[in-house]
Amino acid sequence: MTLQTILETATYEQALVSIIHTLPAERIRQIVDYARFVQTQTLDEFALLEEADPASVAADEAVWEAQFAATQVQLTKMAKRVRGQIRAGQAKPMVFTKDGRILPE
């Protein structure tokens, strides 16, 4: 590791710590969760993201847009059905724990 990299890392660490000191505990937990997620990613996965050229990104977005558009009729029908169930009292609100898990009934 070069001296410049070490200095940059130290600067990032200091910036992160100073930001964290201003946040409530729940936001800090979210940052830690995200940091753990990033930690699990391989360098190869990050390299693939950096290598993506604008044309391949545009093509990928076009595929996603087409897939999304193809599901709109079905999604609209499902949404209407769910709204009807809610109005009829057939749906119950979901209750979550502080860590985001759904509480059993």
MDTraj code that builds the backbone (N, CA, C; nanometers):
import mdtraj as md
import numpy as np

residues = "MET THR LEU GLN THR ILE LEU GLU THR ALA THR TYR GLU GLN ALA LEU VAL SER ILE ILE HIS THR LEU PRO ALA GLU ARG ILE ARG GLN ILE VAL ASP TYR ALA ARG PHE VAL GLN THR GLN THR LEU ASP GLU PHE ALA LEU LEU GLU GLU ALA ASP PRO ALA SER VAL ALA ALA ASP GLU ALA VAL TRP GLU ALA GLN PHE ALA ALA THR GLN VAL GLN LEU THR LYS MET ALA LYS ARG VAL ARG GLY GLN ILE ARG ALA GLY GLN ALA LYS PRO MET VAL PHE THR LYS ASP GLY ARG ILE LEU PRO GLU".split()
xyz = np.array([
    [0.0860, -0.1167, 0.0000],
    [0.0000, 0.0000, 0.0000],
    [0.0908, 0.1232, 0.0000],
    [0.0599, 0.2172, -0.0881],
    [0.1435, 0.3360, -0.0987],
    [0.1089, 0.4351, 0.0114],
    [0.1997, 0.5272, 0.0328],
    [0.1771, 0.6307, 0.1338],
    [0.0524, 0.7124, 0.1009],
    [0.0340, 0.7430, -0.0281],
    [-0.0841, 0.8204, -0.0690],
    [-0.2119, 0.7436, -0.0360],
    [-0.2139, 0.6137, -0.0615],
    [-0.3315, 0.5321, -0.0317],
    [-0.3582, 0.5285, 0.1179],
    [-0.2539, 0.5175, 0.1970],
    [-0.2683, 0.5163, 0.3428],
    [-0.3269, 0.6488, 0.3913],
    [-0.2771, 0.7593, 0.3364],
    [-0.3269, 0.8907, 0.3763],
    [-0.4733, 0.9101, 0.3339],
    [-0.5069, 0.8644, 0.2130],
    [-0.6453, 0.8751, 0.1672],
    [-0.7374, 0.7929, 0.2571],
    [-0.6948, 0.6722, 0.2915],
    [-0.7743, 0.5856, 0.3777],
    [-0.7965, 0.6511, 0.5135],
    [-0.6932, 0.7077, 0.5695],
    [-0.7049, 0.7749, 0.6991],
    [-0.8006, 0.8933, 0.6901],
    [-0.7948, 0.9669, 0.5812],
    [-0.8842, 1.0812, 0.5619],
    [-1.0294, 1.0345, 0.5536],
    [-1.0524, 0.9263, 0.4785],
    [-1.1885, 0.8716, 0.4686],
    [-1.2379, 0.8229, 0.6043],
    [-1.1513, 0.7571, 0.6774],
    [-1.1895, 0.7078, 0.8103],
    [-1.2285, 0.8235, 0.9014],
    [-1.1484, 0.9294, 0.9009],
    [-1.1788, 1.0456, 0.9847],
    [-1.3107, 1.1099, 0.9440],
    [-1.3341, 1.1207, 0.8146],
    [-1.4587, 1.1804, 0.7661],
    [-1.5778, 1.0951, 0.8079],
    [-1.5649, 0.9646, 0.7934],
    [-1.6740, 0.8742, 0.8304],
    [-1.7040, 0.8809, 0.9797],
    [-1.6005, 0.8811, 1.0614],
    [-1.6204, 0.8881, 1.2061],
    [-1.6864, 1.0202, 1.2442],
    [-1.6448, 1.1289, 1.1840],
    [-1.7048, 1.2580, 1.2188],
    [-1.8514, 1.2635, 1.1769],
    [-1.8859, 1.2011, 1.0655],
    [-2.0255, 1.1956, 1.0231],
    [-2.1063, 1.1086, 1.1184],
    [-2.0529, 0.9931, 1.1529],
    [-2.1237, 0.8989, 1.2401],
    [-2.1541, 0.9617, 1.3760],
    [-2.0648, 1.0439, 1.4262],
    [-2.0866, 1.1083, 1.5565],
    [-2.2080, 1.2009, 1.5563],
    [-2.2549, 1.2401, 1.4383],
    [-2.3695, 1.3314, 1.4312],
    [-2.5018, 1.2584, 1.4109],
    [-2.4985, 1.1258, 1.3949],
    [-2.6183, 1.0504, 1.3591],
    [-2.6805, 0.9770, 1.4769],
    [-2.8113, 0.9537, 1.4681],
    [-2.8767, 0.8718, 1.5707],
    [-2.8374, 0.7242, 1.5531],
    [-2.8585, 0.6464, 1.6569],
    [-2.8156, 0.5067, 1.6595],
    [-2.8720, 0.4254, 1.5430],
    [-2.9975, 0.4464, 1.5073],
    [-3.0591, 0.3691, 1.3988],
    [-2.9875, 0.3926, 1.2667],
    [-2.9508, 0.5171, 1.2383],
    [-2.8787, 0.5474, 1.1136],
    [-2.7392, 0.4858, 1.1156],
    [-2.6758, 0.4845, 1.2314],
    [-2.5433, 0.4229, 1.2423],
    [-2.5541, 0.2741, 1.2133],
    [-2.6596, 0.2102, 1.2648],
    [-2.6803, 0.0674, 1.2393],
    [-2.6955, 0.0434, 1.0895],
    [-2.7665, 0.1306, 1.0197],
    [-2.7836, 0.1162, 0.8756],
    [-2.6504, 0.1289, 0.8029],
    [-2.5674, 0.2209, 0.8469],
    [-2.4354, 0.2381, 0.7855],
    [-2.3503, 0.1139, 0.8073],
    [-2.3542, 0.0591, 0.9268],
    [-2.2780, -0.0628, 0.9562],
    [-2.3282, -0.1783, 0.8701],
    [-2.4596, -0.1916, 0.8567],
    [-2.5151, -0.2966, 0.7709],
    [-2.4662, -0.2811, 0.6277],
    [-2.4686, -0.1578, 0.5781],
    [-2.4231, -0.1341, 0.4410],
    [-2.2738, -0.1636, 0.4277],
    [-2.1963, -0.1240, 0.5256],
    [-2.0522, -0.1504, 0.5218],
    [-2.0253, -0.3008, 0.5186],
    [-2.1026, -0.3763, 0.5947],
    [-2.0872, -0.5228, 0.5919],
    [-2.1234, -0.5788, 0.4551],
    [-2.2273, -0.5236, 0.3925],
    [-2.2649, -0.5655, 0.2580],
    [-2.1507, -0.5382, 0.1602],
    [-2.0966, -0.4181, 0.1647],
    [-1.9866, -0.3819, 0.0750],
    [-1.8668, -0.4730, 0.0995],
    [-1.8413, -0.5043, 0.2248],
    [-1.7290, -0.5891, 0.2607],
    [-1.7409, -0.7286, 0.1982],
    [-1.8631, -0.7770, 0.1798],
    [-1.8821, -0.9108, 0.1239],
    [-1.8669, -0.9155, -0.0270],
    [-1.8701, -0.8008, -0.0907],
    [-1.8573, -0.7972, -0.2359],
    [-1.7133, -0.8254, -0.2761],
    [-1.6967, -0.8951, -0.3863],
    [-1.5611, -0.9250, -0.4329],
    [-1.5084, -0.8087, -0.5164],
    [-1.3787, -0.8018, -0.5259],
    [-1.3182, -0.6977, -0.6090],
    [-1.3564, -0.7175, -0.7545],
    [-1.3775, -0.8430, -0.7965],
    [-1.4184, -0.8701, -0.9340],
    [-1.5532, -0.8058, -0.9648],
    [-1.6464, -0.8113, -0.8693],
    [-1.7770, -0.7505, -0.8901],
    [-1.7649, -0.6001, -0.9068],
    [-1.6780, -0.5363, -0.8283],
    [-1.6581, -0.3920, -0.8413],
    [-1.5899, -0.3590, -0.9738],
    [-1.4978, -0.4437, -1.0163],
    [-1.4298, -0.4204, -1.1442],
    [-1.5306, -0.4261, -1.2582],
    [-1.6255, -0.5187, -1.2525],
    [-1.7273, -0.5274, -1.3564],
    [-1.8102, -0.4005, -1.3625],
    [-1.8425, -0.3437, -1.2462],
    [-1.9194, -0.2197, -1.2441],
    [-1.8416, -0.1050, -1.3073],
    [-1.7132, -0.0998, -1.2806],
    [-1.6309, 0.0091, -1.3332],
    [-1.6094, -0.0043, -1.4834],
    [-1.6139, -0.1281, -1.5359],
    [-1.5878, -0.1515, -1.6773],
    [-1.7094, -0.1298, -1.7652],
    [-1.8259, -0.1126, -1.7076],
    [-1.9479, -0.0985, -1.7863],
    [-1.9420, 0.0276, -1.8708],
    [-1.9590, 0.0095, -2.0024],
    [-1.9569, 0.1261, -2.0898],
    [-2.0993, 0.1794, -2.1060],
    [-2.1132, 0.3044, -2.1447],
    [-2.2462, 0.3661, -2.1539],
    [-2.3426, 0.2895, -2.2455],
    [-2.2932, 0.2315, -2.3539],
    [-2.3811, 0.1594, -2.4462],
    [-2.4384, 0.0344, -2.3806],
    [-2.3560, -0.0397, -2.3056],
    [-2.4067, -0.1605, -2.2405],
    [-2.5025, -0.1249, -2.1264],
    [-2.4755, -0.0143, -2.0582],
    [-2.5666, 0.0305, -1.9530],
    [-2.7012, 0.0685, -2.0143],
    [-2.6994, 0.1414, -2.1265],
    [-2.8233, 0.1813, -2.1938],
    [-2.9007, 0.0592, -2.2422],
    [-2.8307, -0.0411, -2.2953],
    [-2.8965, -0.1630, -2.3419],
    [-2.9595, -0.2384, -2.2256],
    [-2.8881, -0.2453, -2.1144],
    [-2.9400, -0.3128, -1.9959],
    [-3.0638, -0.2402, -1.9431],
    [-3.0588, -0.1084, -1.9399],
    [-3.1741, -0.0304, -1.8947],
    [-3.2943, -0.0510, -1.9867],
    [-3.2706, -0.0634, -2.1173],
    [-3.3797, -0.0857, -2.2121],
    [-3.4472, -0.2196, -2.1859],
    [-3.3679, -0.3215, -2.1543],
    [-3.4242, -0.4530, -2.1221],
    [-3.5110, -0.4431, -1.9971],
    [-3.4596, -0.3765, -1.8933],
    [-3.5364, -0.3620, -1.7692],
    [-3.6654, -0.2839, -1.7934],
    [-3.6584, -0.1774, -1.8715],
    [-3.7775, -0.0968, -1.9007],
    [-3.8820, -0.1810, -1.9740],
    [-3.8392, -0.2620, -2.0690],
    [-3.9319, -0.3474, -2.1442],
    [-3.9970, -0.4504, -2.0520],
    [-3.9171, -0.5102, -1.9646],
    [-3.9719, -0.6085, -1.8711],
    [-4.0721, -0.5428, -1.7762],
    [-4.0406, -0.4248, -1.7293],
    [-4.1299, -0.3523, -1.6387],
    [-4.2598, -0.3169, -1.7105],
    [-4.2499, -0.2670, -1.8321],
    [-4.3688, -0.2286, -1.9080],
    [-4.4591, -0.3490, -1.9336],
    [-4.3997, -0.4651, -1.9545],
    [-4.4772, -0.5855, -1.9831],
    [-4.5576, -0.6333, -1.8625],
    [-4.5245, -0.5884, -1.7444],
    [-4.5941, -0.6349, -1.6239],
    [-4.6971, -0.5358, -1.5721],
    [-4.7123, -0.4217, -1.6362],
    [-4.7989, -0.3160, -1.5832],
    [-4.9445, -0.3583, -1.5709],
    [-4.9975, -0.4300, -1.6694],
    [-5.1381, -0.4725, -1.6635],
    [-5.1585, -0.5651, -1.5442],
    [-5.0687, -0.6609, -1.5263],
    [-5.0808, -0.7548, -1.4139],
    [-5.0659, -0.6826, -1.2806],
    [-4.9713, -0.5908, -1.2714],
    [-4.9518, -0.5165, -1.1470],
    [-5.0736, -0.4315, -1.1133],
    [-5.1333, -0.3708, -1.2125],
    [-5.2523, -0.2893, -1.1901],
    [-5.3678, -0.3754, -1.1386],
    [-5.3859, -0.4936, -1.1973],
    [-5.4919, -0.5847, -1.1513],
    [-5.4669, -0.6281, -1.0067],
    [-5.3431, -0.6622, -0.9746],
    [-5.3115, -0.7038, -0.8381],
    [-5.3362, -0.5906, -0.7398],
    [-5.2981, -0.4684, -0.7770],
    [-5.3175, -0.3535, -0.6886],
    [-5.4662, -0.3295, -0.6626],
    [-5.5493, -0.3417, -0.7664],
    [-5.6939, -0.3239, -0.7488],
    [-5.7504, -0.4318, -0.6559],
    [-5.7042, -0.5552, -0.6726],
    [-5.7516, -0.6648, -0.5884],
    [-5.7128, -0.6407, -0.4422],
    [-5.5910, -0.5971, -0.4193],
    [-5.5445, -0.5712, -0.2827],
    [-5.6215, -0.4557, -0.2201],
    [-5.6454, -0.3490, -0.2966],
    [-5.7234, -0.2371, -0.2436],
    [-5.8631, -0.2836, -0.2024],
    [-5.9227, -0.3718, -0.2829],
    [-6.0541, -0.4267, -0.2490],
    [-6.0488, -0.5086, -0.1212],
    [-5.9437, -0.5879, -0.1037],
    [-5.9279, -0.6672, 0.0185],
    [-5.9113, -0.5769, 0.1399],
    [-5.8388, -0.4681, 0.1236],
    [-5.8199, -0.3735, 0.2344],
    [-5.9539, -0.3100, 0.2713],
    [-6.0293, -0.2636, 0.1709],
    [-6.1601, -0.2021, 0.1969],
    [-6.2563, -0.3008, 0.2628],
    [-6.2445, -0.4302, 0.2272],
    [-6.3343, -0.5321, 0.2822],
    [-6.2883, -0.5808, 0.4193],
    [-6.1775, -0.5278, 0.4686],
    [-6.1274, -0.5691, 0.5990],
    [-6.0616, -0.7058, 0.5990],
    [-6.0204, -0.7520, 0.4834],
    [-5.9576, -0.8837, 0.4717],
    [-5.8059, -0.8776, 0.4872],
    [-5.7506, -0.7599, 0.4996],
    [-5.6054, -0.7442, 0.5117],
    [-5.5713, -0.6909, 0.6504],
    [-5.4580, -0.7337, 0.7005],
    [-5.4110, -0.6858, 0.8307],
    [-5.2814, -0.6075, 0.8096],
    [-5.2621, -0.5035, 0.8892],
    [-5.1360, -0.4292, 0.8761],
    [-5.0186, -0.5148, 0.9218],
    [-4.9057, -0.4959, 0.8566],
    [-4.7844, -0.5671, 0.8972],
    [-4.7208, -0.4914, 1.0127],
    [-4.6707, -0.5645, 1.1108],
    [-4.6051, -0.5049, 1.2260],
    [-4.4593, -0.5495, 1.2237],
    [-4.3692, -0.4534, 1.2390],
    [-4.2264, -0.4812, 1.2288],
    [-4.1564, -0.4609, 1.3625],
    [-4.0485, -0.5351, 1.3816],
    [-3.9613, -0.5142, 1.4966],
    [-3.8688, -0.3975, 1.4651],
    [-3.7922, -0.3531, 1.5637],
    [-3.6998, -0.2414, 1.5412],
    [-3.5941, -0.2743, 1.4367],
    [-3.5595, -0.4040, 1.4244],
    [-3.4571, -0.4404, 1.3262],
    [-3.5164, -0.4734, 1.1898],
    [-3.6460, -0.4443, 1.1693],
    [-3.7063, -0.4567, 1.0371],
    [-3.7680, -0.5915, 1.0056],
    [-3.7752, -0.6807, 1.1025],
    [-3.8366, -0.8114, 1.0787],
    [-3.9866, -0.8017, 1.1018],
    [-4.0610, -0.8861, 1.0284],
    [-4.2064, -0.8880, 1.0446],
    [-4.2408, -0.9715, 1.1674],
    [-4.3258, -0.9140, 1.2532],
    [-4.3719, -0.9871, 1.3714],
    [-4.4760, -1.0894, 1.3288],
    [-4.4683, -1.2112, 1.3832],
    [-4.5720, -1.3095, 1.3503],
    [-4.7051, -1.2657, 1.4116],
    [-4.8113, -1.3165, 1.3541],
    [-4.9457, -1.2811, 1.4019],
    [-4.9695, -1.3331, 1.5417],
])
top = md.Topology()
chain = top.add_chain()
for i, resn in enumerate(residues, 1):
    res = top.add_residue(resn, chain, resSeq=i)
    for name in ("N", "CA", "C"):
        top.add_atom(name, md.element.get_by_symbol(name[0]), res)
traj = md.Trajectory(xyz[None], top)
